[in-house]
């Protein structure tokens, strides 16, 4: 068995509309043999999505303590949370004016909650961020993230890779210039940009990773069965000293998703 810290993006297993449903997903994660979970933690009206862990629902210290205790009861760590919001036109919508204040406030509350729970990493897509730094939309992205980080408690905001190049994302993070603005690296999302090539570029910022694949024909995301060059990718992460979590992610909604997660876990354990 290898030494990687293997978890699961909990939303892969289904919704968590109630705390009881959250506990059911934890049971499924434990049955898949992983050691950690990354729960979803926001409502999103655009997708008719309700989450028991939304920071405006999971409010009190007792409620937040219960989240951690539920995971620990099953021998699971919480690697972080996902606070994915959506703009009118784009995933994240941090560059869109309509409804922006609400998206920023929700993200900020998620970061505060994550810090209070003791698993401070919160991942999300905010983009797509323009490559042109003189673009007014680019400047809006910078100000949006600065606003979120201004009162984010102990939360660590990890931007997910894939909507822009590694170099573009690095430049953006440097322009925001906040010490708790980091990266969640997703290798399947980076296939179009260069999975291995992006690692050294973003090395100073990578604090969390998703373990996801993409079959070139079927698009199936089961880790080890797609186009991601896992040996080279994991070697690149090892070279930069990454020792964090690999959260298996399968958003296919397939009936065998638990089998996909278990298969991915077994594959990663060979490294």
Secondary structure, DSSP 4 states (H G I P E B T S, - for coil): ----EEEEEGGGG---SSHHHHHHHHHHHHHTT-SEEEEE---BGGGTB--TT-TTTS-SHHHHHHHHHHHHHTT-EEEEEE---B-SSSBS-TT--TTHHHHHHHHHHHHHHHHHHT--EEEE---PPPS-TTSHHHHHHHHHHHHHHHT-TT-EEEEESSSS-HHHHHHHHHHH--TTEEEEEETTTTTTT-TTHHHHHHGGGEEEEEE----TTT----TTSSS--HHHHHHHHHHTT--SEEEE---S--TTHHHHHHHHHHHHTT-
